[in-house]
Amino acid sequence: MYQTSTKLKRIKRIRRKIINTSPGLPRLSIYKSNKHIFAQIINDKNGNILAAFHSQSIKDKISQRQKAEVVGKKIAALALKKNIINVKFDRGGYRYHGCVKTFADSARLAGLHF
């Protein structure tokens, strides 16, 4: 996967702030491509992935924002099954608008706190 150096710097800057401010909380990380959205809840202390969901498993032909909403609800449901309520949101270098904002809002409505 090719990324520009400015994007890598932005990702590292965001991740450093998230990890340093609350070392005990898991991180909700998002990655989006042109067609799909991927979300993971990661424990940075151990390097484990606690929960993950992606829009590739959604077979309906829906818009990118609707996929983001579904993925946000599903990742929150998986997290709540594992008694994870508080997380830190890692937007992965993306701006907080559009699909990322829709994802975050749907995860909040489903019960996650960040």
Helices and strands as residue ranges (DSSP letters): H 5-21, E 27-32, E 37-43, E 48-54, G 55-57, H 64-81, E 88-90, H 99-109
